[in-house]
Amino acid sequence: MGEVPLRSPTRSLLECATTDQYCIVQTYQYEVIVVPVFLIGISVLLLAIILCLRYRKRKSSEDPTQDQQVQKSSKSVSSGITPEELSLEGVLRARDASLQVLETPRDRIREPLQLVGEGRFGPVYRTVLRESDGGRERDIIIKQLRDSAGPKDVHDFLQRAKFQAWLAKHTNLVEMLGCCSEQEPFYMLLESVEPGTLLHFLWECRRDVMSMDGILYDLTERQVYIIALQILSALEFLHQRSLLHGDVAARNVLIQSNATAKLTGLGGACEMRKGGAFPSRRPAPLKWMAPERLLHLPLSAKSDVWSFGVFLYEMITLGAPPYPEVPPASILQHLQRGNIMKIPSSCRATLYNIMKSCWTWKMSDRLPLSDLRKRLELRKRTADDRTVLQVPELVVPELYEGVAGTEAWKMETDYTVL
């Protein structure tokens, strides 16, 4: 007997008689049950969403201060000061006691003030400060906070003054003599250092001028070592306080008529004192930066050693721009290929070897400051103190800025700790 193939049961409206209502209902039982359930589920979900939105809106209206508190907190964090200090009165109440000790009566400052330039916070003046007993007077530089400054600017200005006061006195750092911090206009009173920036002094040494205004414009190899050791002393002073400089360069050094050098440009050190780490992304000319800073990696005291080597190059060349054949934007690629600056024609091998020891790619291979001092002291003893360094080409400041990559930095005496 042959097998009859099984056929799956199928239902179709055509199989039902037109008068068989039960058959018709069975045929559409899937549509009758599932579709309504699906529609009900969507309705419940929409209702839940509407109720949730209305609840959140109502809660927000009951607590209108929440957003304001978040905004105040965000503003406070970004500025580094508390909301209570966002008024001028709050800033002055919170100023450090060390500034009160340095507070200087304004009647000791001779007026009118002589404008000499513009700094980051405002105008820079030259004037005379009278001693408290009305006796001796001394030339000073005043850094004033601009009149349009807001409470945040006042806070930052006073923080810089506080940092300078904390740093204490060192022969090779610009001394802060006092301040006026109780009311506007706000002043920092700094010692006057003449003739001014070491970079401009080096450029003047290129000219055929022996002296001007009683200042001798010449430089010997031995004097290069003497100035280098002074700046090294300032770096040691900073490093002992767990601070880095970050931009050791001739434009950040002031020189006195007696050849005393003073390191300036301490803005990065001030930020490091406040934040605990040197701001590796702080803007600065690229050609003085160590490789790790160009790569935005953590810095160390050896990063200052690299810049110090560039500083030695500046002095022995009487202010020549570093890497003159390399565009500033290409300096990292130049260094990654293992290149360093060639020995200048005015430089002996002994000094150039010290420079090279500052320019090793790995920080650990660079000389520590203590060994650097020993080498400089040793070579100073045999350095030439008779032959004056000579470079016949005069410097055109505008061309220098383009080659050195210092267009964004003011090439004038700023007398600033920033």
C-alpha positions as a printed NumPy array, in Angstrom:
array([[  0.   ,   0.   ,   0.   ],
       [  1.624,   3.254,  -1.092],
       [  2.313,   5.993,   1.403],
       [  0.166,   9.081,   1.125],
       [  2.256,  12.233,   1.593],
       [  1.203,  14.367,   4.539],
       [  0.051,  17.878,   3.804],
       [  0.398,  20.612,   6.367],
       [ -2.946,  21.979,   7.409],
       [ -3.743,  25.296,   5.854],
       [ -6.552,  27.622,   6.48 ],
       [ -7.874,  30.048,   4.051],
       [-10.915,  32.159,   3.967],
       [-11.784,  30.416,   0.749],
       [-12.135,  27.089,   2.675],
       [-14.872,  28.473,   4.909],
       [-18.45 ,  28.636,   3.917],
       [-19.856,  32.084,   3.845],
       [-22.307,  31.184,   6.622],
       [-19.655,  29.506,   8.894],
       [-18.745,  32.367,  11.305],
       [-16.663,  30.121,  13.585],
       [-14.405,  29.191,  10.707],
       [-13.882,  32.85 ,   9.837],
       [-12.96 ,  33.737,  13.431],
       [-10.461,  30.883,  13.623],
       [ -8.871,  32.095,  10.423],
       [ -8.238,  35.619,  11.809],
       [ -7.444,  34.692,  15.432],
       [ -3.739,  35.749,  15.031],
       [ -4.662,  39.228,  13.853],
       [ -7.391,  39.633,  16.447],
       [ -5.115,  38.834,  19.432],
       [ -1.539,  39.956,  18.555],
       [ -2.164,  43.295,  16.869],
       [ -4.142,  44.835,  19.751],
       [ -1.525,  43.659,  22.262],
       [  1.228,  45.292,  20.194],
       [ -0.697,  48.578,  20.002],
       [ -1.353,  48.558,  23.754],
       [  2.372,  48.021,  24.459],
       [  3.364,  51.01 ,  22.332],
       [  0.77 ,  53.164,  24.085],
       [  2.088,  52.205,  27.538],
       [  5.688,  52.991,  26.479],
       [  4.743,  56.426,  25.143],
       [  2.788,  57.177,  28.309],
       [  5.818,  56.242,  30.463],
       [  8.093,  58.534,  28.439],
       [  5.657,  61.457,  28.74 ],
       [  5.342,  60.989,  32.531],
       [  9.147,  60.796,  32.918],
       [  9.703,  64.043,  31.009],
       [  7.035,  65.86 ,  33.01 ],
       [  8.602,  64.626,  36.282],
       [ 12.075,  65.859,  35.348],
       [ 10.741,  69.23 ,  34.273],
       [  8.871,  69.604,  37.538],
       [ 11.946,  68.642,  39.601],
       [ 14.096,  71.152,  37.741],
       [ 11.583,  73.929,  38.401],
       [ 11.545,  73.054,  42.115],
       [ 15.4  ,  73.457,  42.331],
       [ 16.322,  76.468,  40.163],
       [ 19.683,  76.991,  41.944],
       [ 21.167,  73.692,  40.814],
       [ 22.28 ,  74.859,  37.369],
       [ 23.581,  78.096,  38.836],
       [ 25.674,  76.148,  41.352],
       [ 27.131,  73.966,  38.618],
       [ 27.982,  77.026,  36.537],
       [ 29.589,  78.743,  39.519],
       [ 31.565,  75.612,  40.346],
       [ 32.78 ,  75.266,  36.753],
       [ 33.753,  78.928,  36.636],
       [ 35.56 ,  78.595,  39.943],
       [ 37.558,  75.554,  38.817],
       [ 38.534,  77.061,  35.471],
       [ 39.753,  80.282,  37.071],
       [ 41.533,  78.648,  39.99 ],
       [ 39.813,  80.868,  42.592],
       [ 36.692,  80.419,  44.691],
       [ 33.374,  82.15 ,  43.921],
       [ 33.806,  84.341,  47.004],
       [ 37.002,  85.747,  45.484],
       [ 35.412,  86.742,  42.197],
       [ 34.883,  90.271,  43.478],
       [ 37.71 ,  92.774,  43.862],
       [ 36.999,  93.075,  47.576],
       [ 37.236,  89.293,  47.969],
       [ 40.533,  89.148,  46.121],
       [ 42.058,  91.872,  48.294],
       [ 40.819,  90.226,  51.482],
       [ 42.431,  86.933,  50.433],
       [ 45.814,  88.358,  49.417],
       [ 48.84 ,  86.744,  51.024],
       [ 50.392,  88.128,  54.198],
       [ 53.806,  88.236,  52.517],
       [ 52.533,  91.047,  50.293],
       [ 51.436,  93.05 ,  53.318],
       [ 55.01 ,  92.874,  54.605],
       [ 56.263,  94.264,  51.264],
       [ 53.584,  96.962,  51.057],
       [ 55.264, 100.255,  50.1  ],
       [ 53.782, 103.712,  50.769],
       [ 53.035, 105.418,  47.477],
       [ 54.494, 108.717,  48.66 ],
       [ 57.947, 107.1  ,  48.435],
       [ 57.536, 106.698,  44.66 ],
       [ 58.629, 109.717,  42.641],
       [ 56.185, 110.961,  40.04 ],
       [ 55.679, 111.38 ,  37.159],
       [ 56.48 , 107.833,  36.076],
       [ 58.442, 107.332,  32.846],
       [ 56.804, 104.789,  30.519],
       [ 59.329, 102.295,  29.101],
       [ 57.129,  99.545,  27.668],
       [ 54.101,  97.299,  27.956],
       [ 54.095,  94.013,  29.841],
       [ 51.622,  91.172,  30.042],
       [ 49.587,  92.787,  32.799],
       [ 49.994,  96.406,  31.815],
       [ 52.436,  99.312,  31.478],
       [ 56.028,  99.234,  32.697],
       [ 57.542, 102.405,  34.146],
       [ 60.914, 103.668,  35.309],
       [ 61.174, 105.969,  38.328],
       [ 62.949, 106.501,  41.662],
       [ 62.149, 105.016,  45.077],
       [ 62.984, 107.042,  48.178],
       [ 64.166, 105.26 ,  51.303],
       [ 61.746, 105.239,  54.229],
       [ 63.959, 107.666,  56.17 ],
       [ 63.948, 110.118,  53.261],
       [ 67.639, 109.535,  52.552],
       [ 69.101, 107.458,  49.723],
       [ 67.214, 106.992,  46.468],
       [ 67.452, 104.176,  43.941],
       [ 66.256, 103.619,  40.404],
       [ 63.406, 101.14 ,  40.133],
       [ 61.067,  99.612,  37.589],
       [ 57.327,  99.556,  38.242],
       [ 55.047,  96.949,  36.718],
       [ 51.492,  98.22 ,  36.916],
       [ 48.306,  96.241,  36.46 ],
       [ 46.249,  97.9  ,  33.722],
       [ 43.269,  99.955,  34.844],
       [ 40.762,  97.798,  32.938],
       [ 41.765,  94.613,  34.767],
       [ 39.026,  92.541,  36.39 ],
       [ 39.133,  90.644,  39.71 ],
       [ 40.667,  87.556,  38.042],
       [ 43.494,  89.69 ,  36.6  ],
       [ 44.067,  91.28 ,  40.007],
       [ 44.226,  87.813,  41.551],
       [ 46.799,  86.61 ,  38.985],
       [ 48.879,  89.786,  39.333],
       [ 49.032,  89.434,  43.112],
       [ 49.853,  85.735,  42.749],
       [ 52.893,  86.678,  40.646],
       [ 53.973,  89.185,  43.265],
       [ 53.46 ,  86.568,  45.978],
       [ 55.621,  84.098,  44.036],
       [ 58.412,  86.638,  43.668],
       [ 58.255,  87.379,  47.387],
       [ 58.356,  83.646,  48.206],
       [ 61.303,  83.098,  45.872],
       [ 63.408,  85.36 ,  48.095],
       [ 66.55 ,  87.229,  47.123],
       [ 69.261,  85.874,  44.847],
       [ 72.091,  87.819,  43.231],
       [ 71.233,  86.496,  39.786],
       [ 67.458,  87.023,  39.909],
       [ 65.665,  90.359,  39.638],
       [ 64.811,  91.519,  43.154],
       [ 61.303,  92.645,  44.059],
       [ 61.689,  95.638,  46.366],
       [ 58.055,  96.122,  47.305],
       [ 54.494,  96.305,  46.074],
       [ 51.33 ,  98.382,  46.268],
       [ 48.54 ,  95.841,  46.697],
       [ 45.95 ,  97.479,  48.932],
       [ 44.205,  99.574,  46.291],
       [ 44.345, 100.505,  42.628],
       [ 46.571, 101.05 ,  40.728],
       [ 48.425,  97.884,  41.749],
       [ 52.235,  97.946,  41.496],
       [ 55.189,  95.577,  41.657],
       [ 58.423,  97.446,  42.439],
       [ 61.505,  95.799,  40.913],
       [ 65.176,  96.717,  40.879],
       [ 66.346,  98.479,  37.738],
       [ 68.904,  96.543,  35.702],
       [ 70.82 ,  98.518,  33.082],
       [ 71.698,  98.423,  30.222],
       [ 69.017,  95.739,  29.865],
       [ 68.65 ,  92.453,  27.997],
       [ 71.753,  90.387,  27.39 ],
       [ 70.636,  89.721,  23.812],
       [ 70.669,  93.416,  22.945],
       [ 74.011,  93.767,  24.734],
       [ 75.455,  90.978,  22.564],
       [ 74.189,  92.693,  19.436],
       [ 75.812,  95.96 ,  20.52 ],
       [ 79.091,  94.096,  20.996],
       [ 79.053,  93.393,  17.245],
       [ 79.192,  97.095,  16.506],
       [ 82.445,  99.008,  16.24 ],
       [ 81.779, 100.774,  19.543],
       [ 84.029, 100.306,  22.552],
       [ 81.788, 102.017,  25.106],
       [ 78.591, 104.018,  25.298],
       [ 77.053, 105.791,  28.3  ],
       [ 79.936, 104.492,  30.391],
       [ 79.169, 100.852,  29.491],
       [ 81.899,  98.765,  27.9  ],
       [ 80.477,  96.872,  24.915],
       [ 82.918,  94.039,  24.428],
       [ 83.015,  90.418,  25.474],
       [ 85.859,  87.94 ,  25.871],
       [ 85.752,  84.166,  26.078],
       [ 86.392,  84.296,  29.805],
       [ 83.487,  86.686,  30.316],
       [ 81.239,  84.182,  28.523],
       [ 82.157,  81.612,  31.174],
       [ 81.588,  84.132,  33.982],
       [ 78.075,  85.031,  32.772],
       [ 77.284,  81.359,  32.133],
       [ 78.204,  80.461,  35.719],
       [ 75.967,  83.23 ,  37.058],
       [ 72.95 ,  81.967,  35.12 ],
       [ 73.811,  78.435,  36.192],
       [ 73.724,  79.664,  39.797],
       [ 70.213,  81.037,  39.244],
       [ 69.118,  77.693,  37.752],
       [ 70.55 ,  75.817,  40.73 ],
       [ 68.601,  78.142,  43.019],
       [ 65.366,  77.321,  41.181],
       [ 66.022,  73.579,  41.028],
       [ 66.716,  73.48 ,  44.768],
       [ 63.159,  74.771,  45.192],
       [ 61.83 ,  72.036,  42.863],
       [ 61.206,  74.534,  40.065],
       [ 62.174,  74.557,  36.388],
       [ 62.788,  77.6  ,  34.228],
       [ 61.796,  76.204,  30.853],
       [ 63.261,  78.897,  28.576],
       [ 66.897,  79.723,  29.338],
       [ 67.835,  82.25 ,  26.644],
       [ 69.743,  85.507,  26.219],
       [ 66.451,  87.389,  25.788],
       [ 65.496,  86.219,  29.299],
       [ 68.679,  87.542,  30.911],
       [ 69.305,  91.106,  32.071],
       [ 72.868,  92.413,  32.315],
       [ 74.17 ,  95.161,  34.582],
       [ 77.014,  97.531,  33.782],
       [ 79.237,  95.565,  36.202],
       [ 78.552,  92.357,  34.152],
       [ 76.198,  90.887,  36.745],
       [ 73.614,  88.752,  34.955],
       [ 70.06 ,  88.194,  36.194],
       [ 67.719,  85.492,  34.939],
       [ 64.131,  86.534,  34.196],
       [ 61.175,  84.855,  32.476],
       [ 59.948,  82.902,  35.504],
       [ 56.308,  82.531,  34.467],
       [ 56.61 ,  78.78 ,  33.957],
       [ 58.269,  78.401,  37.368],
       [ 55.424,  80.377,  38.94 ],
       [ 52.829,  78.102,  37.324],
       [ 54.813,  75.071,  38.455],
       [ 54.852,  76.372,  42.024],
       [ 51.059,  76.684,  41.906],
       [ 50.199,  73.522,  39.964],
       [ 52.95 ,  71.092,  40.979],
       [ 54.225,  70.389,  37.443],
       [ 55.787,  72.51 ,  34.748],
       [ 53.213,  73.391,  32.053],
       [ 54.87 ,  71.56 ,  29.145],
       [ 52.496,  73.215,  26.65 ],
       [ 53.339,  76.721,  27.843],
       [ 54.208,  78.745,  24.709],
       [ 57.877,  79.492,  24.084],
       [ 60.205,  79.748,  21.061],
       [ 60.733,  76.234,  19.697],
       [ 64.471,  76.431,  19.013],
       [ 65.322,  76.647,  22.726],
       [ 63.106,  73.713,  23.697],
       [ 64.455,  70.312,  24.671],
       [ 63.133,  67.364,  22.582],
       [ 60.89 ,  66.148,  25.395],
       [ 59.175,  69.496,  25.55 ],
       [ 58.7  ,  69.598,  21.787],
       [ 57.007,  66.197,  22.174],
       [ 54.885,  67.421,  25.125],
       [ 56.456,  64.868,  27.474],
       [ 57.212,  65.394,  31.201],
       [ 60.161,  67.704,  31.849],
       [ 63.011,  67.559,  34.334],
       [ 66.025,  69.615,  35.379],
       [ 67.813,  68.147,  32.352],
       [ 65.367,  70.046,  30.119],
       [ 66.867,  73.297,  31.413],
       [ 70.325,  71.872,  30.69 ],
       [ 69.394,  71.594,  26.993],
       [ 68.285,  75.246,  26.846],
       [ 71.408,  76.271,  28.737],
       [ 73.515,  74.78 ,  25.933],
       [ 71.641,  76.954,  23.408],
       [ 72.274,  79.93 ,  25.693],
       [ 76.029,  79.233,  25.544],
       [ 75.788,  79.225,  21.74 ],
       [ 74.065,  82.612,  21.816],
       [ 76.798,  84.167,  23.894],
       [ 79.795,  82.867,  21.975],
       [ 78.207,  84.001,  18.673],
       [ 77.224,  87.429,  20.064],
       [ 73.505,  86.816,  19.743],
       [ 73.194,  84.697,  16.6  ],
       [ 69.876,  82.817,  16.2  ],
       [ 70.167,  79.08 ,  16.898],
       [ 69.862,  76.62 ,  13.987],
       [ 69.877,  79.459,  11.419],
       [ 69.387,  77.051,   8.506],
       [ 66.321,  75.335,  10.013],
       [ 62.796,  76.832,   9.967],
       [ 61.37 ,  76.97 ,  13.515],
       [ 58.482,  74.629,  12.611],
       [ 60.955,  71.959,  11.41 ],
       [ 63.213,  71.918,  14.465],
       [ 61.769,  68.697,  15.947],
       [ 62.317,  66.717,  12.738],
       [ 65.829,  68.192,  12.52 ],
       [ 66.66 ,  66.963,  16.027],
       [ 65.031,  63.57 ,  15.476],
       [ 67.54 ,  62.955,  12.679],
       [ 70.338,  63.319,  15.236],
       [ 71.421,  66.804,  14.163],
       [ 72.85 ,  69.439,  16.503],
       [ 74.352,  72.858,  15.857],
       [ 77.823,  72.929,  14.342],
       [ 80.744,  74.558,  16.13 ],
       [ 80.722,  78.357,  15.544],
       [ 83.827,  79.959,  14.094],
       [ 84.24 ,  82.053,  17.273],
       [ 84.07 ,  79.009,  19.566],
       [ 86.904,  76.799,  20.784],
       [ 86.481,  73.018,  21.035],
       [ 86.492,  73.071,  24.851],
       [ 83.326,  75.183,  25.056],
       [ 81.704,  73.367,  22.143],
       [ 82.184,  70.026,  23.918],
       [ 80.26 ,  71.427,  26.887],
       [ 77.462,  72.497,  24.542],
       [ 77.291,  69.038,  22.984],
       [ 77.004,  67.437,  26.428],
       [ 73.86 ,  69.556,  26.918],
       [ 72.304,  68.43 ,  23.607],
       [ 72.043,  64.655,  23.959],
       [ 68.604,  63.354,  22.974],
       [ 68.118,  61.253,  26.116],
       [ 67.711,  63.338,  29.26 ],
       [ 69.662,  60.816,  31.333],
       [ 72.743,  61.304,  29.131],
       [ 72.907,  65.064,  29.699],
       [ 75.188,  66.558,  32.295],
       [ 73.636,  67.406,  35.68 ],
       [ 74.071,  71.003,  36.803],
       [ 76.739,  70.019,  39.327],
       [ 78.963,  68.458,  36.637],
       [ 78.21 ,  71.335,  34.296],
       [ 79.453,  73.765,  36.919],
       [ 82.685,  71.801,  37.39 ],
       [ 83.405,  71.855,  33.657],
       [ 82.672,  75.559,  33.321],
       [ 84.817,  76.434,  36.328],
       [ 87.68 ,  74.326,  34.968],
       [ 87.565,  75.827,  31.464],
       [ 87.222,  79.371,  32.793],
       [ 90.704,  79.184,  34.273],
       [ 92.308,  78.793,  30.858],
       [ 89.84 ,  80.91 ,  28.865],
       [ 91.09 ,  83.856,  26.805],
       [ 90.493,  87.123,  28.658],
       [ 92.299,  89.413,  26.214],
       [ 90.879,  88.782,  22.779],
       [ 87.504,  90.428,  22.254],
       [ 84.908,  88.332,  20.45 ],
       [ 84.138,  89.759,  17.041],
       [ 81.309,  89.028,  14.625],
       [ 81.257,  91.492,  11.707],
       [ 77.615,  91.035,  10.642],
       [ 75.13 ,  93.348,  12.331],
       [ 71.77 ,  91.945,  13.421],
       [ 68.532,  93.129,  11.852],
       [ 65.932,  92.478,  14.602],
       [ 63.07 ,  91.78 ,  12.17 ],
       [ 65.141,  89.183,  10.287],
       [ 66.387,  87.698,  13.535],
       [ 62.859,  87.169,  14.837],
       [ 61.871,  85.248,  11.72 ],
       [ 64.911,  82.96 ,  11.812],
       [ 64.855,  82.445,  15.587],
       [ 61.082,  82.021,  15.766],
       [ 60.602,  84.742,  18.377],
       [ 58.062,  86.895,  16.501],
       [ 55.394,  86.331,  19.152],
       [ 57.729,  87.323,  21.995],
       [ 58.596,  90.915,  22.799],
       [ 62.22 ,  91.684,  22.094],
       [ 62.538,  94.417,  24.681],
       [ 63.312,  94.759,  28.353],
       [ 60.178,  93.802,  30.232],
       [ 61.557,  93.528,  33.799],
       [ 59.032,  90.833,  34.434],
       [ 58.923,  87.669,  36.504],
       [ 56.449,  86.219,  33.993]])
